Amino acid sequence: MKKESEYPAKHRILRIMQALLDHPFGYTKKQLADIYDVHEDTIKNDFRDLKNAGFLVERDEKYRYRFVQNKPYKQLKNLLHFSEEDQALLYQAIDQIAAHSKSGEKLKQKLASLYDFRRLGHAYLRRPYLTKVDLIIQAKEEKKQVVLHDYRSSNSNVIEDRHVEPFHISPPEDTLQAFDIQKKELRHFRISRFHRVELKEENWQFEGHHYVMRTDPFRIVDDNQVSVHIRLKIGAYNELIERFPQTKGSIVESEEIDVYDFQCMVNHKFLGLTNFILGFHHQLVEIVHPESLKEHLRKEVQKINTLSF
């Protein structure tokens, strides 16, 4: 896990903003401190900076937090996923709520650095991705059904439209959780895998079945997660964090030179992780646990050995 000094403050405060928007009353200060491996006082200071900038938070009886539904909150929610042309609007919003203040200038610097998407290269901050995100957010807020046109499914190997009720969206993870109306079950979708979104007039009919499941660093939605511990050489470390950036917070340097320990919770089918291990097994030092992962890999290797070349 990263030390506080290794986790840029500008990244942490924006991730906290996103977390409070995605999961109102979903986190305590202690939980946020655990996620970012900082002291709880650091989170308190982050909340103070947000308050000074006009973004107020409130807590419930279990000391879980959300943004207060005020004008700055709405401005932030509308501007979290924006195009290059929108960047000036964000500065104006900050000036309106914290004109000529040190906190306002500091927040502008943090946001400008993080949202320079030309430098960061995040697809989820670009159009036409943003158009899909905007429509899904609108459908969620209005509790409307949508059609995901031309969804490319890796499981069924088909391209087809999916009629769903979207209730949880995470652009940084490229993940949409929704209730599939035809299949009558919860499904998760990659936002990048459908062509466009069609907003329907029909209201949600299955809201009682909506339930946000956990997502692992490989962007697999699964409440049944297991703990893994793998030791990596430099090549595997580089490949892992480049392909799956969210794994970086779960990797620490080992006492051995040029060896890294990757420890985190992943989906119980080891999706994503399996392909990485098979492709970079020569750059691994050891799979420490669990035994179920080792057995799973043995079966996958047996399948490969039965292929004709």
N, C-alpha and C positions, 0 to 999 in steps of 0.2 A: 504494500500500500504506500502511496506517495506521502512524503512528509509535507507539512504545510508550506514550506518554502519552495517545494517543487511543483505545487499546484498553483498556476497563475491566478491572482485574485480576480482578474478580469474574466477569466473563464468560470471561476467558481460562482461569482455573483450572478452571471447570466444564466448559469445552470440552475441556480436557486430560483431565479425568476421563472424559468421554464417549469421547474418542478411544482411551484406554487400555483401556476396557471393550469397545468395538466392535472394536478391532484389537490384541489382545495381541501384544507383540513386533512391532508394526507401525511404530513411530517411534523414531528416535534423538532425543537432546536437541537436536541441531543442526537436525533436520527440524522439530521443534516450534517452535524459535526462528524458523526461516524462515517457517513458516505464520503466526505471529502477529507477525512483523517486530519481534522483540525480540532482545536479546543472549542468548547461550546461558547466561550467568550468571543471567539472569532466570528461565529454565526451571529451573536448578539450585535457585534459591530457592523456586520453586513446589513442586518435589519435596520440599524440606526442610520446607515448611509442611505438605504432605500427610503426611510422615513424623511430624511433631510431633503431628498430629491422629490418628495411628494407621493411616493408609492407606499401607502399605509398597509400594515398587516394587522390581522386580528386573530385571536385564538379561540378554540372551543373549550369545553370542560375537560378535555384530555390533553390540553396544551399543544394541540396541533394547529398549524397556521394556514392562513390564506390571505390573499390581497383583499382589502376593502373595496367594494364596488363603487369606486369614485371615478372621476373623469380621467386622472392620470393612469389609473388601472386600465380603463378601456383603451386609452391611447397606446399603452404598452402592449396590450393584447392584440391590437390591430397591427402593430408595427413589428412584432417579434419575427415575422416572416415577411421580408420586404425585398423590393428590387433596389437597384442602385439609385434610381430616381427618388426613392422614398427616404433616403438617408437624411436629406436636409429637413424633412418633416420631423424626424426624430429629434434632431437638434433643437428645432423650434419648440417641440413639446417640452423638452427639458428646460429651455429658457423660460417658458411660461410658468413653470412650477418651481423653478429654483434659479431665478434670474440673478446673475452676477455673484452667485455663491460658490464657495470652494467645492462643496459637495456636488453641485450641478456640473461644474467644469470637470471634476474628477470622474463623474459618471459618464459624461460625454466622451472623455478620453478612453474609458474602458469599453464603451459600446462601439466607438469608432474602430478601435483596434480589433475587437472580436468580430465585427460585422464587415470587415474588409474582405468580402468573399472572393475577390479576385486573387488575393494573396492566399486565403485559406482554401479556396477551391471547393467549397461545400456545394454539392448539387442542390441541396434542399433550400438554398438561398437564391436560386435562379428560376427564371421562367423558362419553360411552361410549367415546371414543377410547382411553382407558387400558385398558379391558377388552379391546379387540382387541390392543393392544400386549402386555398381560400374557399372553394366550393364545399369541401368536406367539413370545414369548420362551420360554415353557414348551415349546412344540413344538421350538424350536431346541435348547434345553438337553437335552431328552429324545430328540432326533432322531426326531421323529414327523412324519407328514404331516398336512396340514390342508386344509380346504375353505374358500376365500374365497367367501362367499355373495353373490350379486348384484353382481358386479364390473362397474362401468361403464367399458367400454373406449372410449377416444377413437379408437383406431386402427381398430377394427372397427365402432364405433357400435352395439354390442349390449350387453345386460346378461345375464351368465351366471355360473354357478358355476365356479371355477377350482380344480382339485385340484393342490396344489403341495407341495414340500419347502422350507420357509423356512430360510435360512441366514444372512441378513444383514438387520438392521433398523435404520433410522435415523429415529426419530420426528421430530426437528427438521427433517429433509428430506422428511418424509412419504413415505418410500421403503422398500419391502420388496423385496429381491432373493431370488428363489426359483427352483427348478427346476420347470417346468411338466410334470407327468407325462403329460398328454394330448399336448402338442405336442413333448415330448422335447427341450426346449431351455431355456436360461436366460432368465428374463423378469424385468422389474421392474414393480412395482405401486405405485400410490398408496394408502396406507393409508386415506385418507379416501374412496376410491372403492368400497370394498366394505362391505356392510351389517354382516356379523358373521363371526366365525371359528368353524369347527367343528374341534375337535381329534379326529383319527382315531387308531385303535389301531395302524395300520400304521406300521412303522419306515421310515426312509429307505432307498431302494433305489438312489439315483443320487448318493451322496455324492462319488464320484470326479469328477463333473461340476460340483460346486459351486465357483464361482470369483467372488470379489467384484470387480465392475467399478467403474471410476471414475465419480463423480457430479459434474456441473458445477454452477455456481451457479443454473442454471435447473431443477435437480433432474432432469436427464436422465442416465440411466446409459449410458455409452458409453466404451469404452477408446480409441476412435479420435477423439481430441480435436485441435482446431486452435486456434492462437492468434489472438485478435481484438483490434483496437485501434479504439475508437470515441470520438469527442470529442462531449461532450454539453453542452447548455445546462441552466440550472437546472431547468426544467420536466421535462426528460427524466431528469435526475439524481434528482429527487424521486420520480418515478414508478418508476424502476428499483429503487431501494433499498426502496421501500414494497412493491412487488409481489414482488421477489426480494431479501430482506434479505441473503443471502449474497454478493451482488455488491458490497456496500459495502466489503469488504476489498480489492477490486480497483480502486477508484476513488481518484484523487488529483486535487487541484486543479491546473489548468494555470497556466502563467505568464500567460496571458491572463485578464483579469477575468471572473468568472462563467462560466468554461468548465472542464469536468471531463474527465479522461482515464480511460476504462474499458478496462483491459487484462487479459485472462485467457484461460484455456483453456476452450473450450466444445465441445459435441458437434459432430461433423463435418456433421450435417444442419442445424445451426443452429436446432433446435427450441426454442421459447420465445423465443429472441432474435429470430427472424423476426417474430413477432407484435408484439413490443415495438417494433421498428424501424418496421414498417408503420403502427402506431398512433400513433407519436410522431415520424415522420420530420421534421415541421416544427420539432421541438425538438432536432434533431441538428445539429452543426457539420460533421462530416466522418467518413466511414468510412475510416480510414487503411489498414487491411489486415484480412483477406487479400483477394486478388482473387476467390477462390472465393465469398466472401460477397457481393461486389458482383454477380457473375454470377447467383448464386442469387436475389438480390432482384430483378434484372431479369426473371427468368423468372416470379417470383411476381407481379410487376406486370403482366406480359403475360397471365397467367391471369385477373387481376382485370379487365383491359380486355375480355376475351372474354365476361364475364358480361352477362346481360340485365338492364336496370333498368326 
